[in-house]
Structure formats: C-alpha cells, structure tokens
Amino acid sequence: MDSKKRNNESSFAEELGKCVRWLEEAIKNGADNHLYVVKDGKDSFHVPLLVLVVLFIPLCWLFAILGAALLLCGYRYEFRGPNFSEEDKANQMLNKAADACTSAKEDFKKGYQKENADQ
C-alpha cells in the first residue's frame, strides 16, 4: 500500500513538473516572439505575444475592432521571432487577410467613384 501511494505521489510530482516546464516554455516563447504592425514596409509598433494573449482575454472585442480598423487603414500584421519565418503559415494567413482587405477597399472605392460619376 505504501509503495502504491509513493508511485502515485511521484507520478503526480512528475506530471506537475511537466506542466511547469511546459508553462515556462510557453512564457519564454511568448516573450521571444512578437506581433508587428507594419505600414508601407515600416514597423509601426510591436507587442510580445505573451502580452497580446494576456490582454486579448478581457479585451477581445476591442482587439477585433482595432485589428479590422488598422487593416482598413492599410496596416499589415506579421509574426516575428525564433518560432516564425516569412513562409510561416500564420504569416501567410495574415498577408492573405491584408490583401483581401486591400482588394475590398479598392473595389468599394471604384464602386463609389462610378456611382458619383453617373450622377
């Protein structure tokens, strides 16, 4: 009975140690990797992913509105750091979103100009 209890305790301690190591790694990666906001090829500002995730939880609606507004104003987003590259799928997705937003904005302008020209 005593050895079974020790196995459970050591098993729990091992699992707890794994969780702590995973959390340390997640915090380190969150601090090392950043989300950059770029306009016209120049970095406007950047935020560590750790800060972004912590703030996103209580401010998710504000992030969604601000993120869409910045896309409409011609800004782009990029993930940079040791875990990201230009060819990374996350960066490709962000580029496609920015391209789609730019295309929609140009289509809207063309339609608006055409409507005003007809009047």
Secondary structure, DSSP 8 states (H G I E B T S, - for coil): -HHHHHHHHHHHHHHHHHHHHHHHHHHHHHHH-EEEEEETTEEEEEEEHHHHHHHHTTTHHHHHHHHHHHHHTT-EEEEESTT--TT-HHHHHHHHHHHHHHHHHHHHHHHHHHHHHH-
